[in-house]
Amino acid sequence: MSRIELRQVSKRWGDVTAVEPTDLVIEDGEFVAILGPSGCGKSTTLFMLAGIYVPSEGEIRFDKAVVNEVEARDRNVGIVFQSYALYPHMTVRDNILFPLRFKKIPQHEAQFRATAAAALVRVEELLERKPGQLSGGQQQRVALARALVKEPQLLLLDEPLSNLDASLRMTMRSEIRALQRKLGVTTILVTHDQIEATTMADRVICMSKGRIEQIGSADDLYHRPDSLFVASFIGSPPINRIEGRAEGGRFLAGTIALPLRGAAAGDVVLGVRPEALRLGEGDLSAMVTDIEPHGREAIYHLTTPLGELRALEAGATPRFAVGARLPVAIASSLVFDRISGRRVAGATLEAGI
Amino acid sequence: METRAFASTSPQRPDWQALADKARSRRRATNAFLYTVLILGSLPIVVPYLWLFTVAFSGRAGASTTVLWLTLAILMPALLGWLGLRASIEDPRRLRHAEWLLAAATLAALAAVTGPHLHADNWRFLWISDIANRLKGETGTGGRYPSVWTAFGNSLFIALVQMTLVVAVSTFAGYYLSRFEFRGRASYLRGLLILHAFPAMTLIIPIFLLTYWVGLLDTLTGVILVVVALELPFAIFVMKGFFDAVPWDIEMSGMVDGASRRQAFFMLLLPQVKVGMLAVAVFAFLRGWEEYVFVRTLLFQKSNWTMSLYLFFMSEDVMGTDYAMVSAIGVFYVLPSIVLYALSQKYLTQMTIGGIKG
């Protein structure tokens, strides 16, 4: 277990900057997720922590010690790859034993620890099989056991669940979470799946284009996003974006003017979560162009004077039909500066518009 | 309700039974056609080998074809009978029984008809070591004719050493080309392909001079180095393909698990490209075993002869050639290749060049 610190760490490949200079502290025993679209530098960051890539600049510290030049094999880090990277020619037992081969551990103790690691992820029945004879979920567990068997000070998970089917993913999510709590190992999960990040991690680091956009809890990212990027990336269906101007306490878009609170001015983007649109109330006129019933909820596609909006309403049967005209109210909203993409703190539409 | 009414009033209700019969007979006709084409196509390849074998075991001083025709007279009806069995019996167990019966009957017929013709006389070159000198006389340059075992040993030496070198160098080179970025990598790869396209024959005079200058003319080492150099481009390309097919994750994972780069290579990567190494090894061995052009040009002393030279000089028509014995030598020459293929074909059929395993 250890405390991980990044100080101005960056990675460049020739002219391409994969990770901009980044500062980050991960506390001992914490479970952190790095969330972002593909190409945002999250895997590069992970591989720098693993010791596979050497940072171009900055310092990586494990418990205060700078480890930039320490090779991967000496960092005592466990890693689970998206492909699991099990060694196909070895049995499950040999796969789990592999990391222990390089430590001076007596044979019987190594066997004991391998069996214990297998039991931890419930694959003790499969020890004599080859990876090719396992299902995706079983391979995933074996990869976890192999990462954990050397009792790493840092566990790295690179998109570990993306090759599993939906129901298995849910099971493994809670299993990995429980395992991490039990072992207390500092864990970093890299994912592009917001549900994975927000459900598993204590803190979510949202990255974009090699930069950290925001660090916070699921609640912070969803309700108090720092930027339009975070607001758009988190949430499904995505937040509605309405471009307009803030002027004299009003939000102007097309022919519509809405009363605005807070210090916003100039070109802004109004962000409205789909569930913040109240159907059948207020005085914004809308027409239903499509309905996606999801069973527990329905998503409405609306044409309004503010543009095409998506609204989400709980309930098994949609209350309105395609083609229906109805009033819509905006219960809550966020205001972003259009140039910088930053959120204007405190700015929002007057409640109940 | 509506669809049912529609179906019952439809005048053309399909006759499923008739359609199924038609499909079945069409499938049979297609199979019969395919088998016929394949058998006819492979006859010109199979018959010469069969001839070589029959003459090696039955010919007397000349290349008589009697036994070949007798053998074919039995094998062809047996083959047709087998096709008939396959087409007519559908139960797999009964089919297997029938096949065993047919095989036994064929063997018995072969033993009865060709048995009296068989003898081992043509194989006397194996135990009479100076048979070449007896047949050809002590003529020509380069000393006495070697025994077949000397030639066999030389061929084996060339093939094995050459194979080891090719496998070792192409494995390391393929790994490096697959995993490392370095200046000139693309042109290096292009160069490999061009080298492979180059006909070796065009190089024969420069190679002769080169081996002379470095003092390797008339040595097995010289031949080995030349053949290795010519084999390598293609072998490197094949091995690079196999390494390309192994995901990087495996190495990265191994290195995070505590292995050094070299350990990851030997413990994790090599086992994944075993099939490729085997393929390269088999082809390199066969190339060395069959080598004729360079042993003919670069070796002079008869004690350096390989099997291909031995076969060539034994079949050379000086004072009337014993073709029956030449056939036996030919069979003896081809045996190691057949054994090698039989042992490795299980693995070789799993691969295609380029490393995409099926």
Interface residues (C-beta under 8 A of the other chain):
Chain A: F47 A50 G51 I52 E71 A72 R73 R75 V77 G78 I79 F81 Q82 S83 A85 Y87 P88 H89 F98 P99 R101 F102 K103 R146 K150
Chain B: P247 D249 I250 M252 S253 G254 M255 V256 D257 G258 A259 S260 Q263 L268 P271 Q272
